[in-house]
């Protein structure tokens, strides 16, 4: 079928009728008569050489051919609508999908996003958070901000920020901690990276005690548990400046250990779009 000759009105009429299984309700949605919808669908059926509906005494039922056509049209109209929504004041807003490890999102990025939106109003930023495990290709992400050593296969990684880790605790627990050895008497909250506490105690010149605290897949959640008095978290103080300033959390010891940093990453196979370049430049300038 010649694309220039696509019967768009008829396709729209069919798609609406397929959702409602009723010509009258489809007509109300499209602001045309029931007869106009029926006529458009009949023309489409004639053009395709097949029936798309069974006409029943009380409504409609899709034929197998109609069932096959519905998801194709629904996706097409959704994509057209989403694209049109990206125009504002006659200008195109370019979508940018960024996955962010949750701790960095809440502790650093979100308070600054207003600045980015004001500086780059034509970038349609779409954020998703994760626990540092991300499938960039599967999620069609332009960028991912994550924590680690920067060595992810097939990925270009640019360092953003160091994030040394230190013990953080609620004030009621911090008062019991006069020296690092006192941590052994407290529940030590854990992340899925099992060597973190061992490396901090090694830096303190002490053997690591038995870890008795619960395990978390997010430093942000672990810090919330620490603030609730459930134990001591090992987390980057730079990501919890607000909680430290509000004295919801206390850093009892100055000693910290470098276990990685935050990185801006993208797939090597993904060329940088204009929106990606704008976000990267803004992020690095911050």
TORBAMI-878056 format. One record per residue: x, y, z negated of N, C-alpha, C in turn. Coordinates in steps of 0.02 Angstrom, whole numbers, plus 50000, padded with zeros to 5 digits. Layout:
<recs>
XYZXYZXYZ...
</recs>
This chain:
<recs>
500424994050000500005000050000500445006250000500305010950044500685017150049500575021249985501145023049951501085026749888500735033449898500825036349957500505042849970499745042049975499515035949984498795034749992498495031349930498855031349875498585028149814497935031549794497405027749783496765030649762496765032149687497085037549666497195038849595496535039649557496055043149586495415043949552495075037249540495125032949590494815026349583495175022149531495845022649530496225018949480496075021449409496005028049403495825030849337495135028649316494665028549363493985026349348493985019049327494365014849362494395007849344494695006949274495245010449260495585009649196495115011649138494755017149146494285019249094493715014249086493445011849142492905006949140493145000449108493774998549120494044992349092494104992949016494284998848991494324999748918493644999548886493155002748918492485003148889492044997248907492224993848962491784988648992491084991349001491064997649024490425001049034490535007049078490175007549134490255013149180490015019749149489485019349110489205025549081489705028749033489985024648987490465027448939491095029748973491305026249024491895028449063491755035249095491145036049122490955042449152490965048149102490725046849041490735051948990491445054048974491905049248971492605050848958492905055149013492735053449076493035056849134492635062849157492075064149122491645069949139491365069449210491165063349227490825062249291490235057649276489815056649326489215052449316489395045049316488915041149290489005033849292489045031449364488655034449407488655032549477489325033949511489645039549492490285041249521490825036149502490815033949439491295028949418491175022349455490545020249458490375014049494490595014349567490485020149598490675020949668491435020549677491805023849632492545023749636492805016649628492525012949580492755006149569492585001749629491995002649657491794998649716492265000049774492455006449783492935008149836493605004849825493835004749761494465001549746494434994049760493894990849740493814983749753493814982349828493484986649866493474985649939494174986349967494544991149941495214992349967495684986549950495614983849890496044978249868495804971549895495174971349917494904965049944494764959949890494604962249829494454957649775494014961049724493644957149686493214959949633493624960849570493524966549538493864967949475493424967149414492774967449424492284966549370491754961549391491504958049340490864954649347490334959449320489834961149361489294965449338488794961249300488704962749236488264958849194487644963049176487104959749153486504963649133486654968849079487134967349036487304971948981488044973748984488254977249035488944979549038489344975949092489994975449078490464972849127490924967649094491214963449136491734958749115492274958749168492894958949147493444959049194493534952249227493684952349291493904946249325494644945049309494904939349331495614938049321496034943449356495814945649414496174950849451496144957449413495574958949383495514965049343495964964849282495984958949248496424958249190497144959449209497354957249267498054958149288498224965349301497724969349324497854976249343497844980949283497454979349231497364984049175498014986049141498454981249119499054983449083499524987649126499544986249191499974990149236499734997449238499084998349245498815005249248498875008749181498735005149126498775008249060499475010849047499985006849064500675009049054500835015049099500595014849162500725020249208500425026849182499795026749161499475032949138499785035249072499985030549029500315032548967500975036048981501365033449029502005036449045501925043249078501425043849121501295050449151501095055449097500645053349052500425057848999500995059848953501435054948935501995056548892502475061348926502575060648991503015065149027502725072149030502085072649044501765079249048501775082748980501735078748926501755081648859502435084848844502945082948882503615085548869503735092348903503225095148934503285101848962502985106748912503345112048897503085117248853503275123948883502785128448888502905135048917503205134548987502995129349023503235128449091503925125649096504215123549039504895120749040504875113549015505345109649040505365102449025505755101248961505465097248915505795095248853506095088348864506755087848856507105081548868507115077348804506895071148810506865066748751507565064448732507685063848667508325061548640508175056748582508355050448590508225045348540508855043948500508815045148435509395044348391509215039748333509595034448324509525030248265510015032448211509785032848150510205035548096510165031048035510755029248008510745025647945510395029947893509945026747854509485030447811509825035147762510395033247733510725037447684510945044047716511225043747776511445049847809510845054047830510305050747851509705054347872509425058647815509325055647757509025059247701509515063747665510145061547662510635065247622510975070947658510975070847726511325076147762510935078847821510655074547863510375076747926509715080447919509245077547882508565080447880508555087747855508945089547804508925096647783509175101447836509525099047888509805103447939509435103048006508945098748011508615097748076508235103948099508005108048052507675114248072508135118748112508775118948093509255122948131509335120348202509355113648209509415110848276508795112348318508215111748289507595112948326507555120248350507785124848307507765131948327508285133448381508865130148377509395131448426509265127948493508895122348491508795118448552508055116348557507605121048568506895119448569506685114948626507095114348678506905110248735507155103048729507435101248672507625094248659507085091148615506785085748640506265082148604506605076648564506815078348503507205073748462506755068548429506945062148437506555056648409507015052448366506905052648301507335049248253507035042748229507465037848219507265031648185507815030048135507635027448077508135025948026508245018348024508825016447999508995009347994509455008347934509625002147921510065000547864510774999147888510965002347943511635001947972511704996148020511174992248029511164987048080510704989448136510984990348196510594993448249510764990148316510254989448357510344986848426510224992648473510744996048493510675002148533510355000748600510544995348633510254993748698509534991648690509394987248642508714984848633508224990248613508464995248575508035000748553508075006748599508465006148653508535011548703508745018048669509225017648624509465023548588509995027248628509945033848627510475037848657511085038048611510965039048548511505039248498511295035048437511785032848399511665030048333512195032948286511965035348229512415037648177512445032148125513055029448114513115023848067513755024248027513785019847977514355019847931514795013747944515445014747943515895009147952516585011347972516925006948009517615008448030517665010848102517095011548136517085014048204517195008748257517275002548237517424997148285516784993248300516394995648347515804992048371515894990548445515804984348464515954982148532515524985948583515844988148636515484991448691515244998448674515525001348621515265007648595515825012848591515655018948609516105024548597515905027648530516395028248485516255030748418516675036948404516335042048379516675048448363516575049848289517125050948251517045051948179516675058348163516225057748115515835063548093516045066048025516085061447977516175063647908516445057947865516945059547825517165054747775516635054247720516595048347689516085047347638516355042747584516865044847546517135040647493516595039147441516645033147412516125030847366516365031047294515895032547250516035032947178515425030447140515515028447078514935026347037514465032247025513825030947030513305035847015512795032546969512575036246919512115033346870511645038646843511105036446814510655040946779511015043746718510835049846695511185052746638511185048346576510645044746563510605040646503511115034946505511275032446565511785027246572512475030346575512545036046609513195039246615513495041046547513065042546499513315044246432513675038346398513535032346422513855026346392514525024746425514715028646475515295026946516515865031746501516265030046451516845034246434517445032646476517495026446501518065024246542517805019246593518165018346648517945013646700517795006646673518165004346623518044997646595517344996946566517035002546546516365002246517515845000146568516005000546632515534998446684515354991046679515814987046652515704979846648515084978146606514884982646561514294981346518513644983546550513674986346611513074988946644512914984846707512274984546726512114981446790512414985646847512794982446890513114985946946512714984347009512364989347035511934988347093512374987147155512134982647199512554980347255512234981847322512654982747372512424982947441512594976347474512404975647539512564969447575513304968947590513684974447582514414974147590514714972047522514874965647518515004962547453515664964647420516114967747458516774969347429516834976347401516304980247401516354987347383516574988247310516214985147264516394985947194517094983247180517264977647212517934974747201518474979747221518364983247276518864988047300518894994247254518324996347227518345002047181518715000147117518574994247089518914992147028519664991147041519834988747101520544988047118520884994847118520544999947145520825006747145520895009347073520455006947028520485009146958520985004946918521284999946950521774995746915521454990846867520834988746882520474984146838520214978246878520134972446846519804966846880519054968246886518764966146941518054967346951517644962646906517154965246869516744960946827516234957146869515884952546837515344948946871514784953946887514564953946949514044958546969513364955546953512984959246911512344956646888511744960546914511874966046950511324970146972511004967647037510424970047053510084967947116510454970747177510294967747235510614969747298510114973847340510384978847375509974983347416510264983747486509834984847535510074985747604510144993047623510054997547575510095004647588510405008147528510905012347541511215016147486510715021147457510265023847499509765028447474509305025047424509085018947440508655015247395509035013347332509665011447340510075009547282510175015547236510285021547264510365027447223509715029147186509155028047218508505029147185508435024347126508645018147135508625013347080509085015547023509675018247040510125020746989509815026646951509505031246988509185036946955508625034746909508315028946924507785026346882508055022446822508725022146815509025018946758509105011446764509075008846825509125001546835509834999046838510325003546840511015001446843511445006946873512055005246892512535009946920512625008346994512555013447036512645012647107513345014747127513615011547179514235013847211514025016647278514065023347283513795026747341514175033247353514115036147413514475042347428514135048347394514475051647347514165057447313513965062947362514325063547418514165068847466513475068147496513195062047495512525060947521511975062047469512185063247407511685064047353511815070447314512005075647350512165082047318511555084847283510965084147312510365086947280510205083347215510265076647215510125072847154510645074347100511275075447121511795077247072511675084247044511475088947088511345095747065510755095947017510255091647030509665091446987509765087146925510365084246918510545079846862510095073746858509825071646916509485065146919510005059546920510585061246949511155056746951511765060346923512235056446896512855059146870513425054946899513975058246917514585054646937515045054546877515065048946841515445048846777516205048946786516455046646844517175046346855517345049646921517905053246922518115056646983518385051847035518605045847013518905041047059518405038847113518615039347175518205036847231518645032547275518325028647318518685024147362518415024947432518865025147481518675026147551518525019247582517895017947597517685011547626517435012247698517485018247725517255019447793517045026647799516755028347855516505035047866515895034747912515575040447922515005040847968515255042448038514955039248087515155039948157514545041448201514665045448252514175046348305514355041448361513915036948377514075031748426513575031648483513825029648541513405028448599513705022648638513295019448678513545014048720514005017048773514565013748785515035016048836514695016348904514215011848915513875011548980513345016948989513225020948936512695026048940513005032948951512895035849010513165042649021512815047748977513175053048959512885058148916512415062748955511805063248932511335067948961511455074848933511095079848960511155086548934510935086848861510385083348844510145083348775510645080048729510965074648752511475071348711512065076148698512285079648749512845084348740512665089948692512045092348696511835097648650511835095248578511565089148567511535086448499512235085148472512665082248513513345080748492513715087148473513665092348515514015098648501513755101848437513105101748428512805104548367513045100648305513025094048310513205089848253513925090948233514375091048281515085091948265515215099048238514845103948263514935110748237514715111448165514255107148144514015107548075514545105248026
</recs>
